[in-house]
């Protein structure tokens, strides 16, 4: 059974997650060590600036080249720090642009350099084949959620709250539906950084001290994205114009944070599925925010629990997923499906560089 290291650097821009799993891309037979390497403030700041201008960047822009070099070095360090024998690496890279309607998605990171420094095959570029075929290119984690949830009661919803929030719905017959629900931690993180200098709202302290502004919230939830049928996906900055025009900027820091938490939860509540889920399992950084978890419980009809309650590792789940997907790339199994990305038929993807 192949031993894979999955590497994930999400839209929250907080660092690289690494996880070791033993998998053939169909089932997982063993879980191993995991870790997170936080980005330094300079790299995080440079990546945040790159997100704002990615649509106009050339691949040889010195700012981008520098960020790629430093980001890749973090991934090399993560593999070495796990210090566990492996056969394959799944390298997602850092998304800086995602515009599937224009058939564009861009994840940065030097896969060839990762191969050179680790001596291991590296699977990468997981999204572009799906986007080129007319799919949304995201989310890709549903097939991994389904493998983990094989024995759980269904219908089941698995909600991942990173910079953007996405959900996987798994039906009683194994059918999959998946899409981005809307904003995750991204707008809240940006708000907190602007008003307090902190990278995120630790323990939801700021949001819990504020009051939701109903008018601003109603304007935000009127965004046309929520009326679109899935599959659908987002770029981290897609809601920036709506946020700027909503009146949010006139709110006190605590009230703005409370309103953004309500926005994320309200977007999740707007999600529609073939049948109501019996349970919501939450992974990603958002599950660590008590204000957000309470907001979800207030607006969702079924129980809402962190994934740890069913034995999953919510911090490592996406990194594990890209180890799992790397094994699927190697086995030429599909990564995306009509119900997850909207592609016309199940589609394989990704590429592998061998030493």
For each residue, the residues with C-beta under 8 A, 3 or more apart:
1: 22 23 24 29 30
2: 22 23 24 25 87 88 327 330
3: 20 21 22 32 84 85 86 87 88
4: 20 21 22 23 86 87 88 89 90 323 324 326 327
5: 18 19 20 79 82 84 86 88 89 90 120 323
6: 18 19 21 89 90 92 318 319 320 321 322 323 324 325 326
7: 16 17 18 75 78 79 89 90 91 92 319 322
8: 16 17 92 318 319 321 322
9: 13 15 16 17 71 74 75 92 93 94 109
10: 13 14 17 162 163 284 318
11: 95 162 163 164 184 186 236
12: 162 163 184 185 186 189 200 285
13: 9 10 39 44 47 48 51 94 163
14: 10 36 38 39 44 199 200 285
15: 9 36 37 38 39 74
16: 7 8 9 36 37 39 71 74 75 78
17: 7 8 9 10 34 35 36 78 315 316 318 319
18: 5 6 7 34 35 36 37 75 78 79 81 82 319
19: 5 6 31 32 33 34 313 316 319 320 323
20: 3 4 5 31 32 33 34 82 84 86 323
21: 3 4 6 28 30 31 32 320 323 324
22: 1 2 3 4 28 29 30 31 32
23: 1 2 4 26 27 28 29 323 324 327
24: 1 2 27 29 327 331
25: 2 324 325 326 327 328 329 330 331 333
26: 23 147 333
27: 23 24 147
28: 21 22 23 31 147 148 320 324
29: 1 22 23 24
30: 1 21 22
31: 19 20 21 22 28 313 320
32: 3 19 20 21 22 82 84
33: 19 20 82 83 84
34: 17 18 19 20 313 315 316 319 320
35: 17 18 78 81 82
36: 14 15 16 17 18 315
37: 15 16 18 74 77 78 81
38: 14 15
39: 13 14 15 16 43 44 47 71 74
40: 43 44
41: 44 45
42: 45 46
43: 39 40 46 47 67 70 71 74
44: 13 14 39 40 41 47 48 199
45: 41 42 48 49
46: 42 43 49 50 63 66 67 70
47: 13 39 43 44 50 51 67 71 94 96
48: 13 44 45 51 52
49: 45 46 52 53 63
50: 46 47 53 54 57 63 64 67 96
51: 13 47 48 54 96 97 236 237
52: 48 49 237
53: 49 50 56 57
54: 50 51 57 96 97 106
55: 97 99
56: 53
57: 50 53 54 61 63 64 96
58: 61 64
59: 64
60: 64 65
61: 57 58 64 65
62: 65 66
63: 46 49 50 57 66 67
64: 50 57 58 59 60 61 67 68 108
65: 60 61 62 68 69
66: 46 62 63 69 70
67: 43 46 47 50 63 64 70 71 108
68: 64 65 71 72 108 109 110
69: 65 66 72 73 110
70: 43 46 66 67 73 74
71: 9 16 39 43 47 67 68 74 75 93 94 108 109
72: 68 69 75 76 109 110 113 114
73: 69 70 76 77
74: 9 15 16 37 39 43 70 71 77 78
75: 7 9 16 18 71 72 78 79 91 109 114
76: 72 73 79 80 113 114 117 118
77: 37 73 74 80 81
78: 7 16 17 18 35 37 74 75 81 82
79: 5 7 18 75 76 82 86 89 114 118 120
80: 76 77 83 118
81: 18 35 37 77 78
82: 5 18 20 32 33 35 78 79 86
83: 33 80
84: 3 5 20 32 33
85: 3
86: 3 4 5 20 79 82 89 120
87: 2 3 4 120 121
88: 2 3 4 5 120 121 122 123 323 326 327 330 352
89: 4 5 6 7 79 86 114 118 120 121 122 123 323 326
90: 4 5 6 7 122 123 124 126 322 323 324 325 326 327 329
91: 7 75 109 111 114 122 123 124 322 326
92: 6 7 8 9 107 109 124 126 318 322
93: 9 71 107 108 109 111 124
94: 9 13 47 71 107 108 109
95: 11 98 105 106 107 236
96: 47 50 51 54 57 106 107 108
97: 51 54 55 104 105 106 235
98: 95 104 105 106 137 138 233 234 235 236
99: 55 102 103 104 105 235
100: 103 104 105 131 135 136 137 138 233
101:
102: 99
103: 99 100 131 132 134
104: 97 98 99 100 131
105: 95 97 98 99 100 127 128 131 137 138
106: 54 95 96 97 98
107: 92 93 94 95 96 124 125 126 127
108: 64 67 68 71 93 94 96
109: 9 68 71 72 75 91 92 93 94 114 124
110: 68 69 72 113 114
111: 91 93 114 115 122 124 125 353
112: 115 116 122 353
113: 72 76 110 116 117
114: 72 75 76 79 89 91 109 110 111 117 118 122
115: 111 112 118 119 120 121 122 353 354 355
116: 112 113 119 355
117: 76 113 114
118: 76 79 80 89 114 115 122
119: 115 116 355
120: 5 79 86 87 88 89 115 355
121: 87 88 89 115 330 352 353 354 355
122: 88 89 90 91 111 112 114 115 118 352 353
123: 88 89 90 91 126 325 326 329 330 350 351 352
124: 90 91 92 93 107 109 111 350 351 352 353
125: 107 111 128 129 349 350 351
126: 90 92 107 123 140 322 325 329 335 349 350
127: 105 107 130 131 137 138 140 349
128: 105 125 131 132 137 349
129: 125 132 133 347 348 349 350
130: 127 133 135 136 137 140 335 336 341 343 347 349
131: 100 103 104 105 127 128 134 135 136 137
132: 103 128 129
133: 129 130 343 344 347
134: 103 131 342 343 344
135: 100 130 131 231 336 341 342 343 347
136: 100 130 131 179 231 232 233 341 342
137: 98 100 105 127 128 130 131 140 233 336 341
138: 98 100 105 127 166 180 233 341
139: 142 160 166 168 178 179 180 233 340 341
140: 126 127 130 137 143 321 325 335 336 340 341
141: 144 145 160 166 168 178 317 318 321
142: 139 145 146 168 170 176 178 337 340
143: 140 146 147 176 324 325 328 334 335 337 340
144: 141 147 148 317 320 321 324 325
145: 141 142 148 149 158 168 170
146: 142 143 149 150 168 170 174 176
147: 26 27 28 143 144 150 324
148: 28 144 145 312
149: 145 146 152 154 156 158 170
150: 146 147
151:
152: 149 156 279 310
153: 156 278 279
154: 149 170 171 172 278
155: 169 170 171 172 273 274 275 276 277 278
156: 149 152 153 169 170 277 278 279 281
157: 167 168 169 170 271 273 277 279 280 281 302
158: 145 149 167 168 170 280 281 282 283 307
159: 165 166 167 181 268 280 281 282 283 284 296
160: 139 141 165 166 167 168 184 282 283 284 317 318
161: 165 184 185 264 282 283 284 285 286 287 292
162: 10 11 12 165 184 185 186 284 285 286 318
163: 10 11 12 13 184 185 186 189 236
164: 11 180 182 183 184 186 234 235 236
165: 159 160 161 162 180 181 182 183 184 264 267 268 284 286
166: 138 139 141 159 160 178 179 180 181 233
167: 157 158 159 160 178 179 181 268 271
168: 139 141 142 145 146 157 158 160 176 177 178 340
169: 155 156 157 176 177 178 273 274 277
170: 142 145 146 149 154 155 156 157 158 174 175 176
171: 154 155 174 175 176 177 274 275
172: 154 155 275
173:
174: 146 170 171
175: 170 171 274 339
176: 142 143 146 168 169 170 171 337 339 340
177: 168 169 171 230 231 273 274 339 340
178: 139 141 142 166 167 168 169 230 231 339 340 341
179: 136 139 166 167 230 231 232 233 271 340
180: 138 139 164 165 166 232 233 234
181: 159 165 166 167 267 268 270 271
182: 164 165 223 225 226 234 239 263 264 267 268 270
183: 164 165 186 187 188 239 260 263 264 267
184: 11 12 160 161 162 163 164 165 264 284 286
185: 12 161 162 163 188 189 200 264 284 285 286 289
186: 11 12 162 163 164 183 189 190 236 237
187: 183 190 191 239 243 260 263 264
188: 183 185 191 192 200 201 207 257 260 261 264
189: 12 163 185 186 192 193 199 200 201
190: 186 187 193 194
191: 187 188 194 195 248 253 256 257 260
192: 188 189 195 196 198 199 200 201 206 253 257
193: 189 190 196 197 198 199
194: 190 191
195: 191 192 206 253 256
196: 192 193 206 253
197: 193
198: 192 193 201 202
199: 14 44 189 192 193
200: 12 14 185 188 189 192 285
201: 188 189 192 198 204 205 206 207 257 289 291
202: 198 205
203: 288 289 290
204: 201 207 208 261 289 290 291 292
205: 201 202 208 209
206: 192 195 196 201 209 210 253 254 257
207: 188 201 204 210 254 257 258 260 261 289 291 292
208: 204 205 258 290 291
209: 205 206 254 257 258
210: 206 207 252 253 254 255 256 257 258 259
211: 254 255 258
212: 217 255 258 259 261 262
213: 216 217 247 248 251 255 256 258 259
214: 217 218
215: 218 219 247
216: 213 219 220 246 247 248 251 259
217: 212 213 214 220 221 259 262 263 266
218: 214 215 221 222
219: 215 216 222 242 245 246 247
220: 216 217 223 239 242 243 246 248 259 263 266
221: 217 218 226 263 266 267 270
222: 218 219 226
223: 182 220 226 239 242
224: 227 228
225: 182 228 232 234 238 239
226: 182 221 222 223 267 270
227: 224
228: 224 225 232
229: 232 272
230: 177 178 179 272 342
231: 135 136 177 178 179 338 339 340 341 342
232: 136 179 180 225 228 229 342
233: 98 100 136 137 138 139 166 179 180 341
234: 98 164 180 182 225 238 239
235: 97 98 99 164 238
236: 11 51 95 98 163 164 186
237: 51 52 186 240
238: 225 234 235
239: 182 183 187 220 223 225 234 242 243
240: 237 243 244
241: 244 245
242: 219 220 223 239 245 246
243: 187 220 239 240 246 248
244: 240 241 248 249
245: 219 241 242
246: 216 219 220 242 243
247: 213 215 216 219 250 251
248: 191 213 216 220 243 244 251 256 259 260
249: 244 256
250: 247
251: 213 216 247 248 255 256 259
252: 210 255 256
253: 191 192 195 196 206 210 256 257
254: 206 207 209 210 211 257 258
255: 210 211 212 213 251 252 258 259
256: 191 195 210 213 248 249 251 252 253 259 260
257: 188 191 192 201 206 207 209 210 253 254 260 261 291
258: 207 208 209 210 211 212 213 254 255 261 262 291
259: 210 212 213 216 217 220 248 251 255 256 262 263
260: 183 187 188 191 207 248 256 257 263 264
261: 188 204 207 212 257 258 264 265 289 291 292 295
262: 212 217 258 259 265 266 295
263: 182 183 187 217 220 221 259 260 266 267
264: 161 165 182 183 184 185 187 188 260 261 267 268 286 292 295
265: 261 262 268 269 292 295 296 298 299
266: 217 220 221 262 263 269 270 299
267: 165 181 182 183 221 226 263 264 270 271
268: 159 165 167 181 182 264 265 271 296 299 300
269: 265 266 299 300
270: 181 182 221 226 266 267
271: 157 167 179 181 267 268
272: 229 230
273: 155 157 169 177 276 277
274: 155 169 171 175 177
275: 155 171 172
276: 155 273 301 302
277: 155 156 157 169 273 280 302
278: 153 154 155 156 302
279: 152 153 156 157 302 303 304 305
280: 157 158 159 277 296 300 302 303 304 305
281: 156 157 158 159 305 306 307 309 310 312
282: 158 159 160 161 286 287 293 296 304 305 306 307 314
283: 158 159 160 161 287 306 307 312 314 317 318
284: 10 159 160 161 162 165 184 185 287 314 317 318
285: 12 14 161 162 185 200 288 289
286: 161 162 165 184 185 264 282 289 292 293
287: 161 282 283 284 292 293 306 307 314
288: 203 285
289: 185 201 203 204 207 261 285 286 292 293
290: 203 204 208 293 294
291: 201 204 207 208 257 258 261 294 295
292: 161 204 207 261 264 265 286 287 289 295 296
293: 282 286 287 289 290 296 297 304 306
294: 290 291 297 298
295: 261 262 264 265 291 292 298 299
296: 159 265 268 280 282 292 293 299 300 304
297: 293 294 300 304
298: 265 294 295
299: 265 266 268 269 295 296
300: 268 269 280 296 297 304
301: 276
302: 157 276 277 278 279 280
303: 279 280
304: 279 280 282 293 296 297 300
305: 279 280 281 282 309 310
306: 281 282 283 287 293 309 314
307: 158 281 282 283 287 310 312 313 314 317
308: 311 312 313 314
309: 281 305 306
310: 152 281 305 307
311: 308
312: 148 281 283 307 308 317
313: 19 31 34 307 308 316 317 320
314: 282 283 284 287 306 307 308 317
315: 17 34 36
316: 17 19 34 313 319 320
317: 141 144 160 283 284 307 312 313 314 320 321
318: 6 8 10 17 92 141 160 162 283 284 321 322
319: 6 7 8 17 18 19 34 316 322 323
320: 6 19 21 28 31 34 144 313 316 317 323 324
321: 6 8 140 141 144 317 318 324 325
322: 6 7 8 90 91 92 126 318 319 325 326
323: 4 5 6 19 20 21 23 88 89 90 319 320 326 327
324: 4 6 21 23 25 28 90 143 144 147 320 321 327 328
325: 6 25 90 123 126 140 143 144 321 322 328 329 335 350
326: 4 6 25 88 89 90 91 123 322 323 329 330 350 352
327: 2 4 23 24 25 88 90 323 324 330 331
328: 25 143 324 325 331 333 334 335 348 350
329: 25 90 123 126 325 326 332 333 335 348 349 350 351 352
330: 2 25 88 121 123 326 327 352
331: 24 25 327 328
332: 329 348
333: 25 26 328 329 348
334: 143 328 337 346 347 348
335: 126 130 140 143 325 328 329 347 348 349 350
336: 130 135 137 140 340 341 343 346 347 349
337: 142 143 176 334 340 341 343 346 347
338: 231 341 342 343 344 345 346
339: 175 176 177 178 231
340: 139 140 142 143 168 176 177 178 179 231 336 337
341: 130 135 136 137 138 139 140 178 231 233 336 337 338 347
342: 134 135 136 230 231 232 338
343: 130 133 134 135 336 337 338 346 347
344: 133 134 338
345: 338
346: 334 336 337 338 343
347: 129 130 133 135 334 335 336 337 341 343
348: 129 328 329 332 333 334 335
349: 125 126 127 128 129 130 329 335 336
350: 123 124 125 126 129 325 326 328 329 335
351: 123 124 125 329
352: 88 121 122 123 124 326 329 330
353: 111 112 115 121 122 124
354: 115 121
355: 115 116 119 120 121
